[in-house]
Amino acid sequence: MQRNLSRALSTFTRSRPRCLPLISPHRILSCNENRLRQRRSFSAFGNLGSLGQPASHTHPHLISEDDITPGISGAEYLERRRMFAASLPDGSVAVVAGYALRYATGGIFHEFHQNTDLLYLTGFNEPDACLVIEKDQGDNYKETLFLRPRDPATEIWDGPRAGLEGAKLYFGITNAEPIHRLPERLNTLLNTQLPFTHSQIVTDLPTSHTLPPGPFHSNHAASAPAVPAWTPYATLLSHLNDPSSPKPVNLFKVRKLSGVGSTLAQQRLFKSPAEIAVLRKAGQISGRAHVDTMSATKPGVTEAYLHSVMDHGVRRRGADALAYVPVVAAGKNALTLHYVINRHVAKDGDLVLMDAGGEYGGYASDITRTWPVSGKFTEPQKKLYQAVLKAQKACIDKCNERSHTSLDELQNLAFEVLRVECSKLFGRRLSYNDMNILYPHHVGHWMGLDVHDTGSVPRTTKLTMAMVITIEPGIYVPDTERFPAEYRGIGIRIEDDVVIGETDCTVLSAEAPKEIDDIEAVVQGLIKARD
């Protein structure tokens, strides 16, 4: 398959939603480039010093001078906010809240991970922050980032913060205020009449005094967080529906930031050339770490050890961390789709199914490979593997705009290819009930800053240039008499990350081997990973 990269990376094209302004792929057109140039010309950033995240002036080996995060420039972040503001109805306000630290126990916090909507619009990666965008008429808007001010006494313990000056100088935000002023600002926003009947308050902050519902369920098994870790100040909105409180005048003007039809989700769905370059780097790092892990596999090794090899493999090549808790499933453990215990021993004759990817510059990689512990597939394993690989390749061949297809249509294609191939192997025509047992999940999802990106965009959406998706068919044969004995207990999944082009596609995860001969050669030590 040809990789016409220049076409695959041309992102701001006619495929953009009509409600969003178009941007030249060669130049970011900023509504306030003078401010950005002025900020960047102050290359040493004065006495700004360290921020709460790597920056170009403190980590030049990671971030170039014009970038805010690896590979993404200040101009692009500024343009993202302009585009998002332009998509709002006149007189509307968007409240994009970041996350807080989550604690395992008193004083012991989990590694911080920012709300990706806030990260997408600003590049800001500290806890307890909130971006407020107030849309006037036409192209005019005001932006304010509420964040933690600098506090030398606290920074001795927790490290540096960007503070108000950092928000302006480094991140290019026009206005910055201390986070403790956010409740007052939200109260004013909720109780001051909006200027036009069509004006809205757009936010994902909770608007009910009860907790959000538990994990959602769709027509396929999936995991979802029950309650987001919003900044503590965001809980102010959770009392809007309290019967004892007076109703804010704008209560019924609140709309979900990331709900169905979200303009921000549509904007994030199409990746810029810079985003695709960062995703390519994440895929390269992760693919090479998969080779490391295959090479470290032998009978008697533990899933935990393979987990650690993968983690080390992505970090030593520059990734921030693993993008999610990996699946490292030996033998029958692969029949559990989200198996993450990762504590069993891999035995001779087992397959290892690893679903793992690194995160680079905030962008995720999501790769699954399946390989034999012994270095050689058995005949039943090989036949099932070839069936899954055939289905995956059939879907990848359709990953282009000209095919006029969708993720749901690719799911139907994968389902049918697997049904035909497994019917041949099992010696009978498999029913749809059989296939729902053998292949119980969807073939793919959107990918970007989140592993499961832009979740409100339906899978019926036609694939268009500059979208990034995963393709991940699988077969999981339970240990029941319904299926032939030689295939029972085998679980196989093959997953790649794919950029949609006009007539072709680019596989970002191509450095993770998936052909049978290549996999066997890696496990046997005949092929080594590249650094």
N, C-alpha and C positions, 0 to 999 in steps of 0.2 A: 504494500500500500504506500503510495507516495505521500510525503509529508510536505505539503505546500505551506511552510511555516509562515510566510508573509501573509498569506490569506487567513490562516488560522488565528494569527495574532492581530488581525485588523478588527478591532472590537467595536468602536463607536460608529456604526454603520446604519443602514436602513433597518437592521434588525432591532434597533433600539425602540422601546415603546414610544408612540407618537407624542405622549404627554411630556417627554423629556427632551431637552435640547440636544442637538447632535454636536459632537466634538470631533475635530480633526484627529486622526490617529497619530499624526506627526507632531502636533503641538497642542498642549493644554491651554485653552483659552480662558484665562482667569478674569473675573470681574474686578479684581484688585491686585494685579500683578506688581504694581509699584510697591505696595506694602510688603509683598513677599520678597521682592528683590532687596528692599531696604533691610529686611530682617536677615536675609542670607548674606548680605554684604558685610554684616557684623560677624565675621567668620569665627572669631573666638568667643562670641556670645558674652563679652564683658566678664563680669564676675559671676555669671550664672552658675558655673561649676557643674557638679554631677546632678543628674535628674533621677527620677525614680525608675528609670529604664535606660538601656543602652542608647546613646545618642552619637551623632556624627563627630562631635568635638571631644567626646570621652572614649568612644569605641570606634576610631576610624578604620580599624581592621574589619569591622562588621557593617558599618553604615557610611555611605559616601556623603560628601559635603552637602549635596542638594536634597538628600533623602531624610525623612523623619523616621521611618522604619526601613529595614533592609529591602531595597529595591523600589520603594514607593516614595515619590518626591513630595515635598511640601506643596508644590503646584497642583499635584493630583489630589491631595487631600482637600485643598481649597476648592478645587473644581467639583469634587464630590458634594461638598456642602452647598455650593451654588446650585448644582443640579437638583439636589434634594429640595432646597428652598423653592426653586422655580416650580416644582411639582405640587407644592401646597396651594390650596385656595387662598386668595387674598385675605389678609386679616387673620390668618391661622397661626397657631403656635405649635411647634414640635418640642416635646420633652423627651430626650433620649438619655435614660439613666444608665450609669455603669453599675458594676457589681461591687459588693463589699468583700472583705476577707471572710472566709469560712473557717471555723475553728473546730479542731478535733477535740480539744479540751482547753482548759483555761490557759491562755497565753500561747498555745501551740496551734498555729494556723496551717491550713492547706496551701499548696502553691496557688498563687493568684492567677485567675484567667478572666480577662475582661469580657464584658458584654460586647459581642462582635459588631452590633450596630454602631455603638459608640466608637469602637476601634476603627471601623470602616470610615467613619466621618472625620476622625481627628488623628488617629495614630496614638492616642493617649492611653497608657497602659498602667495606670495607678488605681487603687481602690477609691471608692467614695467620690465619684465625680458624676456630673450631669450636664449635658449640653442642652441649652434652650435656644431654639431658632424661632425668631418672630418675623413672620412674613408680612411685609407692607403690601403695597400695590406694585404691579409690574415686577421688575427684577430686584427691587430693594428688600433687604432683610437685615436683621440684627442678630448677631450670635454672641452668646455668653456661655462660658464654661465655668460651672461651679466646681470647685475642687478644694482639697486640703491645702491651707496655707503652709508656708515653711514654718517649722518649729524645731529649733536646734536641740532642745531637750529630748524631744521624741525621736529625732533623727539619729541621735546617738545609738538608740536601740534598733530602730526599724530601717535605717538607711535614708538617703536623701530623697527629697521630693522636688517636683518641678516648681511648685508654688505659683503664685499669680504671675510673676514676671516670666517664669519659664513657659507658662501657657501662651503668653503673648509672643515672646521672643523666639522660642524654639518651635512651637506648634502653630504659630501664626494665627491664633484666635484673637479676634478684635477686642473682646471684653472678657475679663476674668473676675470672679467674685468668690469669697470663701464659701465653702459648702454649708456652713451653718446658716447662711442667709437663704438657702433654697426653700425651706418651709414657708417663709414670709412671701417669697416670690410666687410659689404655687398657690397660696391663699389668695393673693391678689389676682392671679390669672384665673382662678376658678370663680371669683366673685365680682369680676369686672366685665361688663357686657362686651362681647366681641363686636368688632365694627360692622360686620356684614352677616346677613342671615346664613350664608353658605360657609362662613368661617368655622374652623374646627380646632379642637385641641387633640393633637396626635401623640399618643404615648402608649407604652406597654406597661406603665405603672398600674398596680391593682386598683380597681375602682369598686371593690366590694370589701365589706368588713370581715367576710368569711375568707378562709384560705381558698386558693384556686383549686379546681378539681384535681383528682389524682391523675396518674399517667393516662394519656389518651390511648385509644385502641382503634385501629383501622382494620382493613381487610387482610393485613399481614402482621405478623408478630414484630413488635418494635419496642424499644425502651425510650422513655421520655422522662425528664425531670418533673416532679410533682409541684415543687415550689421553687421559683428562681431566687437566687441570692441577691436581691436588690440592695442598693445602698440603704442604710437605716433611715435616711431622711425621706426616702421615697414612700415609706409606709404612711405618710400623711394622707395620701390619696385612698388608703384602705378604709378610711372612715367616711367616705362620701355617702354610702348607703346606710349609715347608722341611723336608725329611726329617731334617736334622741337628738340628732344634729340637724340644724337647718340645711335645706338643700342648696348647694351652690347654684348660682344662676346659670352656669355653663355645664351643669352636670350632664345634660343630654347632648352636648356637643363633643364629648370625648369619643375618639375613634382609635382603634388599635393600630399602632405603628407597623406591626409585622403581620397584620391580619390578611385575609384574602383580598386581593386587589391592591396590596400595599405598593406604593410607588418606590419605596426604599428597597423592598425585596426585588422588584423588577430591575432597579438600577444595579443592585448587587449581582443579579443573575448573569449579566453580561460582563465578562472580565476584560479589563484593559490589557494592552500589551505588557505593561509592567507587572500586572497581577499574574499573567500567564507565565512570565519569566520566573517569578518567585515560585509559582506552583511547579514549574518544571524543575527548579532546584530542589524543592521538597521531594518530588518524585525520584529524582536522581539519587539524593541522599538515602532515601528509604529503600530504593531498589538495591543499592549496594549493601545496605545493612541486611537485607533479606539474603543476599549471597553469603555474607558473614555467618548468618544463622544456619543456613543450610550446611555450610562447611563445618560447623561445630556439632552437627548432629551425628550421633552414633548410638547403638543400643546401650541402654543404661543411663543415658543422660536425662536430666529432669526437665520438665517443662519450664520450671523456674529459671534454670540455667539458660535455656534458649531465650526466655524473656529478657534476661540480663544482657545477653549478647546483642539482641536487637536494640535495646535501650542504649547500650554503649556505642553500637554501630552508627546510630543517627546522631548522637550527641558529639562524637568525636569528629564527625564531618560537618558540624556547624548547626545542627538543628537545636531548637530551644528545648525540646523534650519529645516524647512520644505524643502523638496527637490525641490519643485516647487509650484507655486500658486495653491492652492487646488480648486477642484470643490466641492461646498457644495450646492446642488441643491434640493430644496423642491418642491414636486408636479410637475407641468408641466415644471419647469425649467430644469428638468433632460433630457428633449428632446433636449436641446442644449448641444452638446458633451463637449465643452470647456466652460461651463458656470462658470464664476469666479466673477460675481458681488457680490454674497454672501451677500445680504442685505434684502431678503424677509423674511416673517414670515412663519414658519412651522405650518401647520394647522392640526387639527384632521382629519384623513383619508388620509393624504398625506404620501408618501414615501420620505425619504431623501436619495439621492445618493451622497456619498462622495468619491471622488477620491483624496487621500492624502497619503503622506509618508514622513518620516523623512530622513535626510541625516546624516550619521555617518561616521567620518573619511574620508569624501569626497565621500563616496559611497551612492547611492540612494536606497530608497525603494519606491515601486509604487503599492499601494493597493487601490482597490475600493470595497466598501460594500454598500448595499442598505437595509434600514430598515424602519419599520412603525413608524410614529410619536406617534401613540397611544399605541404602544407596541403589536399590534395584526394585522397581515396581513388580509386584506379582501380576500374573495375567489378568485376574479379575480387577485388580486395582488399575491396571493399565487401560483396560477396556472402558471402565467407568470414567477414568480421567479423560480419555479421548472423546467421550460423549460430551462431557462438560466443556472441554476446550473447543469442540466443534460449535456448540451453542454460543459460546462467548465470541468466537471469531465471526459467526454469522451476524451477531448483534453489532460488533465493532464495525463491520463493513457497512452498516447502515447509519453510522454516526456522522452524518453530514447533512447540511441543509437541503441539498438536492433530493435526498431520500424522502423528505416531507413526512417524517415519522416522529413519534413521541416515545417517552419512556414506557408508557403503558403498552404501546404497540410493540416495542422491543421486548417487553415482558411476555407478550403473547407469542412472539417469535421464539424466544428462548424456551418457553414452556412446550411449544410444539416440537422443536428440534429434540429436546430432551425426551419427550414422550415417544417419539419415533425411535430414537437410538436405544432407549432403555427397553422398549418393547422387543426390539431385536435381541438384546442381550438376555432378557428374562424369558424369552420364548413364548410370550403371549401379548395380546394387545392390552396395554395398560389403560385403565379408565382415568377419568379426570380426578376421581377420588384417590386413586393410587398416586397420581402425580402431585396432588396437594399434600400428600404425606412425604413423598420423596423430595419435593421442591416447594417448601412452604413460605418462601420469602420473595420479595420483588427483585428484579434484575438490576436495579440501580437507583441512584438519587443524585441531586445536585450537590456540588462540592465547591468549597472555597475557603473562606475564613473559618467556617464551621465544617466539620466532617459531613454532617447532614445539613447542607446550606439551604437558605431561603425556603424553609419548610412549607410556607404558605403558597408557594407556586405549585399548581397542580401538575401531576405527571402526565396529564393529557396535553400539556403545552408542546407545540411542535419544536423540535430541536433546531436551533439557529446558531449561526456563527458566533464564536466567543463564549458560548455556554461551556461549562465544564461539568462532566458527569462521571459516575462510576458505572462499570459493567461487571456484574458479579453473579453469574448463574452458579448453581450448586446442586449436588445430589447427596442425600443423606438416607442411607438404607437402614431402617430399624431392624433389630434382632427379633423378627417375627416370621412365622411360617408363610406369611403373605408373599414373601420375596425369596428368591433362590438363596440357598445357604452360603454359597461362595461369595456373595456380595453383601451379606449382612454385616452390620457394624462399620461399614465404610462410609466416611464423610469426606466429600471433596468440594471445594469452592475455589474459583479462580477469579480474581478481581483486579481490574486495571482502572486508571484514571485517564479520562479522554477529553481532549479539547475538540469541540465541534468546528469543522471547517465548512467551506461552501460545497466542495465536491469530495472531500476526504476528511481525515481527522489526524490528530497527533496524540499518540499514547505517551503520557507523561511518565508512566511507570515502567517503561520498556526495559530498564536495566535489571529488573527482577526477572530471572529466567522462568519460562513456563512451558517450553517444549520438553518432552520427556527425555530426550537424549541430553539436553543441556542440564536439566535438573539432576539427572543421575551422575553426570560428570562433575557437577559442583559438589554434591554430597560425597562422592568418592575422592574428592580432593584434586581432581584434574583441572579445575578452573577456579581461580582465586578472585576475590573481590578487588575492585579498584578503589583507591583512596580519593 
